[in-house]
């Protein structure tokens, strides 16, 4: 009777092995599920980036304001009828002329 019990227990363990540790095991399913979640998060971020780039491309194709803004900010360009004023912050160690001494 003891041999029969041990052989049945061994058979149950052999049947359960693929479920827990085999190729299609619960552990492998959990790992794949985690990878799918990570990939979906990455896809959402990339989709948001693509939508922003698509909107920027449409704006550059349709309107001149975006082109003008880029020319001003990236290339430092100004219009022909504009006057450029550059305002510099005073250096912290310098005092303004006529300011009282501390």
BADREN-337194 format. One record per residue: residue in one letter; x, y, z of N, C-alpha, C in turn. Coordinates in nm, 4 decimals, padded with zeros to 6 digits. Atoms other than C-alpha are relative to their C-alpha. Layout:
BEGIN
REC / res / npx / npy / npz / capx / capy / capz / cpx / cpy / cpz
REC / a / X / Y / Z / X / Y / Z / X / Y / Z;
...
END
This chain:
BEGIN
REC / res / npx / npy / npz / capx / capy / capz / cpx / cpy / cpz
REC / x / 00.0813 / -00.1184 / 00.0000 / 00.0000 / 00.0000 / 00.0000 / 00.0868 / 00.1264 / 00.0000;
REC / x / -00.0890 / -00.1147 / -00.0084 / 00.2854 / 00.2348 / 00.0814 / 00.0642 / 00.0305 / -00.1355;
REC / x / -00.0599 / -00.0179 / 00.1324 / 00.4426 / 00.1828 / -00.2620 / -00.1016 / 00.0647 / -00.0940;
REC / x / 00.1054 / -00.0572 / 00.0837 / 00.1117 / 00.2636 / -00.4302 / -00.0206 / 00.1484 / 00.0334;
REC / x / 00.0167 / -00.1389 / -00.0421 / 00.0755 / 00.5849 / -00.2282 / 00.1162 / 00.0856 / -00.0496;
REC / x / -00.1172 / -00.0739 / 00.0462 / 00.4303 / 00.6957 / -00.3095 / 00.0005 / 00.0150 / -00.1513;
REC / x / 00.0016 / -00.0078 / 00.1462 / 00.3903 / 00.6171 / -00.6780 / -00.1094 / 00.0973 / -00.0471;
REC / x / 00.1047 / -00.0956 / 00.0364 / 00.0609 / 00.8106 / -00.6939 / 00.0430 / 00.1434 / 00.0325;
REC / x / -00.0507 / -00.1324 / -00.0362 / 00.2214 / 01.1059 / -00.5131 / 00.1050 / 00.0468 / -00.1018;
REC / x / -00.1005 / -00.0340 / 00.1006 / 00.5138 / 01.0961 / -00.7572 / -00.0664 / 00.0333 / -00.1331;
REC / x / 00.0733 / -00.0270 / 00.1237 / 00.2708 / 01.0844 / -01.0488 / -00.0673 / 00.1370 / 00.0041;
REC / x / 00.0624 / -00.1324 / -00.0154 / 00.0834 / 01.3888 / -00.9140 / 00.1048 / 00.1098 / -00.0138;
REC / x / -00.1078 / -00.0984 / 00.0101 / 00.4133 / 01.5759 / -00.8786 / 00.0453 / 00.0139 / -00.1450;
REC / x / -00.0410 / -00.0058 / 00.1400 / 00.5115 / 01.4872 / -01.2357 / -00.1049 / 00.0704 / -00.0865;
REC / x / 00.1064 / -00.0663 / 00.0758 / 00.1747 / 01.6036 / -01.3655 / -00.0008 / 00.1505 / 00.0300;
REC / x / 00.0023 / -00.1394 / -00.0401 / 00.2000 / 01.9325 / -01.1725 / 00.1246 / 00.0779 / -00.0443;
REC / x / -00.1256 / -00.0667 / 00.0362 / 00.5583 / 02.0082 / -01.2822 / -00.0169 / 00.0991 / -00.1155;
REC / x / 00.0131 / -00.0970 / 00.1098 / 00.4678 / 02.1664 / -01.6210 / -00.0860 / 00.1215 / 00.0378;
REC / x / 00.0859 / -00.1101 / -00.0401 / 00.1982 / 02.3768 / -01.4554 / 00.0777 / 00.1067 / 00.0769;
REC / x / -00.0715 / -00.0942 / -00.0850 / 00.4387 / 02.5381 / -01.2099 / 00.1372 / 00.0411 / -00.0541;
REC / x / -00.1379 / -00.0297 / 00.0396 / 00.7855 / 02.5171 / -01.3693 / 00.0280 / -00.0213 / -00.1482;
REC / x / -00.0230 / 00.0324 / 00.1408 / 00.7428 / 02.4181 / -01.7351 / -00.0034 / 00.1218 / -00.0901;
REC / x / -00.0038 / -00.1050 / 00.1014 / 00.7346 / 02.6177 / -02.0575 / -00.1187 / 00.0953 / 00.0113;
REC / x / 00.1191 / -00.0831 / -00.0128 / 00.3787 / 02.7440 / -02.0081 / -00.0446 / 00.0149 / 00.1438;
REC / x / 00.0308 / -00.0010 / -00.1431 / 00.3965 / 02.7710 / -01.6307 / -00.0628 / 00.1318 / 00.0436;
REC / x / 00.0585 / -00.1203 / -00.0574 / 00.2224 / 03.0232 / -01.4077 / 00.1054 / 00.1092 / 00.0145;
REC / x / -00.1076 / -00.0977 / -00.0148 / 00.5558 / 03.1931 / -01.3443 / 00.0297 / 00.0682 / -00.1333;
REC / x / -00.0261 / -00.0555 / 00.1339 / 00.6170 / 03.2376 / -01.7175 / -00.1154 / 00.0908 / -00.0444;
REC / x / 00.1164 / -00.0822 / 00.0342 / 00.2627 / 03.3710 / -01.7654 / 00.0065 / 00.1328 / 00.0747;
REC / x / -00.0124 / -00.1224 / -00.0789 / 00.3199 / 03.6239 / -01.4869 / 00.1085 / 00.0914 / -00.0580;
REC / x / -00.1084 / -00.0789 / 00.0582 / 00.6524 / 03.7369 / -01.6407 / -00.0431 / 00.0650 / -00.1309;
REC / x / 00.0468 / -00.0540 / 00.1279 / 00.4946 / 03.7799 / -01.9837 / -00.1032 / 00.1097 / 00.0243;
REC / x / 00.0992 / -00.1025 / -00.0337 / 00.2065 / 03.9738 / -01.8275 / 00.0685 / 00.1293 / 00.0433;
REC / x / -00.0756 / -00.1178 / -00.0416 / 00.4565 / 04.2122 / -01.6637 / 00.0654 / 00.0685 / -00.1197;
REC / x / -00.0613 / -00.0566 / 00.1199 / 00.6364 / 04.2588 / -01.9960 / -00.1043 / 00.0712 / -00.0862;
REC / x / 00.1080 / -00.0618 / 00.0779 / 00.3053 / 04.3336 / -02.1694 / -00.0406 / 00.1333 / 00.0619;
REC / x / 00.0355 / -00.1259 / -00.0677 / 00.2186 / 04.5974 / -01.9084 / 00.1058 / 00.1069 / -00.0237;
REC / x / -00.1088 / -00.0957 / 00.0227 / 00.5596 / 04.7615 / -01.9451 / -00.0027 / 00.0503 / -00.1442;
REC / x / 00.0043 / -00.0401 / 00.1406 / 00.5273 / 04.7615 / -02.3238 / -00.1185 / 00.0920 / -00.0278;
REC / x / 00.1164 / -00.0872 / 00.0181 / 00.1791 / 04.9155 / -02.3063 / 00.0277 / 00.1399 / 00.0536;
REC / x / -00.0365 / -00.1313 / -00.0542 / 00.3115 / 05.1958 / -02.0829 / 00.0933 / 00.0734 / -00.0966;
REC / x / -00.0925 / -00.0589 / 00.0964 / 00.5946 / 05.2558 / -02.3284 / -00.0749 / 00.0461 / -00.1252;
REC / x / 00.0779 / -00.0364 / 00.1182 / 00.3483 / 05.2563 / -02.6184 / -00.0833 / 00.1252 / 00.0237;
REC / x / 00.0786 / -00.1200 / -00.0311 / 00.1293 / 05.5147 / -02.4438 / 00.0876 / 00.1254 / -00.0045;
REC / x / -00.0904 / -00.1147 / 00.0006 / 00.4255 / 05.7460 / -02.3918 / 00.0415 / 00.0369 / -00.1419;
REC / x / -00.0408 / -00.0260 / 00.1376 / 00.5390 / 05.7075 / -02.7514 / -00.1161 / 00.0530 / -00.0835;
REC / x / 00.1162 / -00.0494 / 00.0730 / 00.1865 / 05.7634 / -02.8799 / -00.0251 / 00.1475 / 00.0320;
REC / x / 00.0154 / -00.1407 / -00.0371 / 00.1609 / 06.0893 / -02.6845 / 00.1065 / 00.0858 / -00.0689;
REC / x / -00.1081 / -00.0725 / 00.0678 / 00.4978 / 06.1975 / -02.8262 / -00.0295 / 00.0139 / -00.1493;
REC / x / 00.0326 / -00.0043 / 00.1421 / 00.3860 / 06.1075 / -03.1784 / -00.1128 / 00.0988 / -00.0290;
REC / x / 00.1089 / -00.0953 / 00.0188 / 00.0645 / 06.3072 / -03.1383 / 00.0508 / 00.1442 / 00.0082;
REC / x / -00.0565 / -00.1346 / -00.0128 / 00.2631 / 06.6111 / -03.0240 / 00.0812 / 00.0358 / -00.1243;
REC / x / -00.0781 / -00.0259 / 00.1204 / 00.5008 / 06.5784 / -03.3183 / -00.0901 / 00.0194 / -00.1216;
REC / x / 00.0952 / -00.0142 / 00.1096 / 00.2072 / 06.5350 / -03.5576 / -00.0655 / 00.1382 / 00.0028;
REC / x / 00.0595 / -00.1328 / -00.0120 / 00.0453 / 06.8517 / -03.4250 / 00.1003 / 00.1082 / -00.0403;
REC / x / -00.1029 / -00.0976 / 00.0367 / 00.3732 / 07.0395 / -03.4641 / 00.0226 / 00.0021 / -00.1515;
REC / x / -00.0177 / 00.0069 / 00.1452 / 00.4143 / 06.9187 / -03.8232 / -00.1168 / 00.0674 / -00.0711;
REC / x / 00.1165 / -00.0637 / 00.0607 / 00.0578 / 07.0216 / -03.9087 / 00.0064 / 00.1518 / 00.0155;
REC / x / -00.0104 / -00.1432 / -00.0250 / 00.1179 / 07.3626 / -03.7511 / 00.1059 / 00.0628 / -00.0908;
REC / x / -00.1050 / -00.0533 / 00.0874 / 00.4395 / 07.4096 / -03.9507 / -00.0454 / 00.0029 / -00.1457;
REC / x / 00.0479 / 00.0034 / 00.1381 / 00.2644 / 07.3133 / -04.2745 / -00.1044 / 00.1077 / -00.0259;
REC / x / 00.1137 / -00.0888 / 00.0210 / -00.0389 / 07.5372 / -04.2235 / 00.0325 / 00.1441 / 00.0351;
REC / x / -00.0152 / -00.1371 / -00.0478 / 00.0616 / 07.8413 / -04.0233 / 00.1417 / 00.0498 / -00.0083;
REC / x / -00.1317 / -00.0623 / 00.0028 / 00.3481 / 08.0849 / -04.0511 / 00.0479 / 00.0373 / 00.1390;
REC / x / -00.0389 / -00.0393 / -00.1357 / 00.3443 / 08.1642 / -03.6795 / 00.1011 / -00.0970 / 00.0604;
REC / x / -00.0932 / 00.0986 / -00.0556 / 00.5193 / 07.8400 / -03.5886 / 00.1382 / 00.0131 / -00.0634;
REC / x / -00.1290 / -00.0175 / 00.0676 / 00.7893 / 07.8972 / -03.8489 / 00.0699 / 00.1248 / 00.0536;
REC / x / -00.0568 / -00.1232 / -00.0529 / 00.8384 / 08.2527 / -03.7253 / 00.0516 / -00.0194 / 00.1425;
REC / x / -00.0421 / 00.0254 / -00.1383 / 00.8573 / 08.1351 / -03.3637 / 00.1305 / -00.0784 / 00.0038;
REC / x / -00.1248 / 00.0774 / 00.0045 / 01.1230 / 07.8776 / -03.4494 / 00.1170 / 00.0853 / -00.0479;
REC / x / -00.1072 / -00.0857 / 00.0504 / 01.3244 / 08.1312 / -03.6476 / 00.0473 / 00.0957 / 00.1083;
REC / x / -00.0380 / -00.0927 / -00.1068 / 01.3172 / 08.3707 / -03.3536 / 00.0745 / -00.0710 / 00.1123;
REC / x / -00.0588 / 00.0644 / -00.1182 / 01.3956 / 08.1225 / -03.0762 / 00.1272 / -00.0779 / -00.0324;
REC / x / -00.1152 / 00.0870 / 00.0282 / 01.6405 / 07.8862 / -03.2478 / 00.1092 / 00.0697 / -00.0805;
REC / x / -00.0985 / -00.0636 / 00.0862 / 01.8094 / 08.1094 / -03.5029 / 00.0298 / 00.1453 / 00.0384;
REC / x / -00.0225 / -00.1369 / -00.0434 / 01.7816 / 08.4470 / -03.3288 / -00.0341 / 00.1028 / -00.1068;
REC / x / 00.0357 / -00.0900 / 00.1090 / 01.6212 / 08.6105 / -03.6330 / -00.1035 / 00.1033 / 00.0467;
REC / x / 00.0986 / -00.1042 / -00.0253 / 01.4192 / 08.9310 / -03.6288 / -00.0573 / 00.0447 / -00.1344;
REC / x / 00.0596 / -00.0519 / 00.1232 / 01.1879 / 09.0947 / -03.8816 / 00.0807 / 00.1187 / -00.0503;
REC / x / -00.0746 / -00.1103 / 00.0611 / 01.3175 / 09.3584 / -04.1169 / -00.0359 / 00.1335 / 00.0642;
REC / x / 00.0420 / -00.1280 / -00.0561 / 01.1155 / 09.6386 / -03.9556 / 00.0071 / 00.0048 / 00.1527;
REC / x / -00.0097 / 00.0037 / -00.1461 / 01.1936 / 09.5432 / -03.5952 / 00.1339 / 00.0541 / 00.0480;
REC / x / -00.1225 / -00.0422 / -00.0668 / 01.4499 / 09.6853 / -03.3573 / 00.0224 / -00.0967 / 00.1158;
REC / x / -00.0327 / 00.0998 / -00.1018 / 01.6256 / 09.4374 / -03.1312 / 00.0636 / 00.0686 / 00.1197;
REC / x / -00.0556 / -00.0500 / -00.1254 / 01.6866 / 09.5317 / -02.7694 / 00.0407 / -00.1207 / 00.0838;
REC / x / -00.0459 / 00.1073 / -00.0870 / 01.8950 / 09.3073 / -02.5481 / 00.0172 / 00.0579 / 00.1393;
REC / x / -00.0050 / -00.0473 / -00.1375 / 01.8443 / 09.3559 / -02.1757 / 00.0836 / -00.1002 / 00.0790;
REC / x / -00.0897 / 00.0855 / -00.0773 / 02.1227 / 09.2201 / -01.9588 / -00.0272 / 00.0181 / 00.1484;
REC / x / 00.0113 / -00.0079 / -00.1449 / 02.0892 / 09.1384 / -01.5912 / 00.1325 / 00.0507 / 00.0545;
REC / x / -00.1261 / -00.0482 / -00.0564 / 02.3433 / 09.3248 / -01.3801 / 00.0725 / -00.1136 / 00.0726;
REC / x / -00.0818 / 00.0985 / -00.0699 / 02.6277 / 09.1210 / -01.2414 / -00.0188 / 00.0222 / 00.1494;
REC / x / 00.0288 / -00.0183 / -00.1424 / 02.5576 / 09.0589 / -00.8697 / 00.1091 / 00.0744 / 00.0775;
REC / x / -00.1067 / -00.0644 / -00.0754 / 02.8984 / 09.1889 / -00.7583 / 00.0085 / 00.1497 / -00.0302;
REC / x / -00.0046 / -00.1417 / 00.0352 / 02.8530 / 09.5247 / -00.9327 / -00.1174 / 00.0738 / 00.0643;
REC / x / 00.1073 / -00.0835 / -00.0508 / 02.6524 / 09.8080 / -00.7831 / -00.0446 / 00.0924 / -00.1113;
REC / x / 00.0506 / -00.0970 / 00.0962 / 02.4334 / 10.0370 / -00.9842 / 00.0660 / 00.1349 / 00.0267;
REC / x / -00.0623 / -00.1312 / -00.0226 / 02.5853 / 10.3831 / -01.0391 / -00.0924 / 00.0881 / 00.0850;
REC / x / 00.0754 / -00.0902 / -00.0865 / 02.4746 / 10.6265 / -00.7732 / -00.0683 / -00.0709 / 00.1153;
REC / x / 00.0626 / 00.0725 / -00.1107 / 02.3577 / 10.3533 / -00.5356 / 00.0822 / 00.0217 / 00.1262;
REC / x / -00.0759 / -00.0213 / -00.1252 / 02.4484 / 10.4055 / -00.1711 / 00.0838 / -00.1228 / 00.0349;
REC / x / -00.0872 / 00.1099 / -00.0417 / 02.7295 / 10.2000 / -00.0271 / -00.0623 / -00.0711 / 00.1182;
REC / x / 00.0583 / 00.0743 / -00.1133 / 02.6276 / 09.9236 / 00.2109 / 00.0725 / 00.0218 / 00.1287;
END
